[in-house]
Amino acid sequence: MGKTSKDKRDIYYRLAKEKGWRARSAYKLLQIDESFNIFKDVTRAVDLCAAPGSWSQVLSSKLYLNRDEEECKQVKIVAVDLDATASKIISHFDGQLAQLVVCDGAPDEITPTTRKLHVETYTEPTIL
């Protein structure tokens, strides 16, 4: 292995590139799921601050896992500028709440609009 800074990156960076994840942060969400089984029976999920997209990749792979072809056709992945379309995202679920909300955004990326999607009874410190 060479001595450039790229070669010295940690194991999760290299694994993410090998496995096709957009960023090493995919492993954070996979480890959370391994510990808490957060994807069990989830059919409606929202990924706030979804750039660079590795958590969206994990959500997509988990929502499709163990589903038949007809169920997979119902899974929708939507990428949007949340501040501009929050009400459309909320109405997308036809009055139902999202079963899972994930956010790997930096604190300065959480806006009043993104807070609308958090379950009202939760406060930021209680969200994983």
C-alpha positions in Angstrom: 0.0 0.0 0.0 1.3 3.4 -0.9 1.9 6.4 1.4 -0.5 8.9 0.0 -3.3 10.3 2.2 -5.8 8.3 0.2 -4.0 5.1 1.0 -4.1 5.8 4.7 -7.8 6.2 5.1 -9.5 4.0 7.6 -10.9 0.5 7.0 -14.5 1.7 6.7 -13.6 4.1 3.9 -12.0 1.3 2.0 -14.8 -1.2 2.7 -17.4 1.4 1.6 -15.7 1.8 -1.7 -15.3 -1.9 -2.2 -19.0 -2.6 -1.4 -20.4 0.3 -3.5 -21.6 2.5 -0.6 -21.3 6.2 -1.3 -19.7 6.9 2.0 -18.4 5.1 5.1 -21.3 6.4 7.1 -23.4 3.5 5.7 -21.7 1.4 8.3 -23.0 3.6 11.1 -26.5 2.9 10.1 -25.9 -0.8 9.5 -24.3 -1.1 13.0 -27.3 0.8 14.6 -29.6 -1.7 12.8 -27.5 -4.6 14.0 -27.9 -3.4 17.6 -31.5 -2.2 17.6 -33.2 -3.9 14.6 -34.6 -0.6 13.5 -35.7 -1.8 10.1 -38.0 -4.5 11.3 -41.4 -4.2 9.6 -40.6 -0.7 8.3 -42.3 0.3 5.0 -42.2 4.1 5.4 -38.9 5.8 6.1 -37.4 9.3 5.7 -33.7 10.1 5.4 -33.2 13.8 6.3 -30.0 15.5 5.1 -29.5 12.6 2.6 -26.1 13.7 1.1 -23.9 12.0 0.0 -26.6 9.2 0.0 -25.1 6.2 1.8 -27.9 6.1 4.4 -30.4 6.3 1.5 -28.6 3.3 -0.1 -28.9 1.4 3.2 -32.6 2.3 3.6 -33.2 1.2 0.0 -31.4 -2.1 0.5 -33.2 -2.8 3.8 -36.7 -1.9 2.6 -36.3 -4.2 -0.4 -34.8 -7.1 1.7 -37.2 -10.1 2.1 -40.0 -8.6 0.0 -41.6 -10.1 -3.0 -41.5 -8.4 -6.4 -45.0 -6.8 -5.9 -44.0 -5.3 -2.6 -40.8 -4.0 -4.1 -42.7 -2.1 -6.7 -44.4 -0.1 -3.9 -41.1 1.1 -2.4 -40.5 4.6 -3.5 -37.2 6.5 -3.1 -37.6 10.2 -3.4 -34.7 12.7 -3.4 -35.7 16.4 -2.9 -34.6 19.7 -1.5 -36.6 19.3 1.7 -36.9 23.0 2.5 -38.7 23.5 -0.8 -41.0 20.4 -0.6 -41.6 19.4 3.1 -45.4 19.5 2.7 -45.2 17.2 -0.3 -43.0 14.7 1.6 -45.5 14.7 4.5 -48.5 14.3 2.2 -46.6 11.5 0.3 -47.5 9.2 3.2 -51.2 9.9 2.9 -51.7 11.1 6.4 -49.6 8.3 8.0 -46.5 8.9 9.9 -43.1 7.7 8.8 -42.2 4.6 10.7 -38.5 5.5 10.7 -36.7 8.9 10.4 -32.9 8.8 10.1 -30.6 11.8 9.9 -26.9 11.9 9.6 -26.8 15.7 9.1 -24.5 18.1 10.9 -26.4 20.2 13.5 -26.2 23.3 11.2 -28.0 21.3 8.5 -31.1 20.7 10.7 -33.6 23.4 9.8 -37.0 24.3 11.1 -38.5 22.6 8.0 -36.7 19.3 8.7 -37.9 19.3 12.3 -41.5 19.1 11.0 -40.8 15.6 10.0 -39.6 14.5 13.4 -42.2 12.8 15.5 -43.7 15.6 17.5 -43.3 14.0 20.9 -39.6 13.4 20.4 -37.0 16.0 21.1 -33.7 16.1 19.2 -31.6 14.4 22.0 -33.9 11.3 21.9 -33.5 10.7 18.2 -30.8 8.2 17.3 
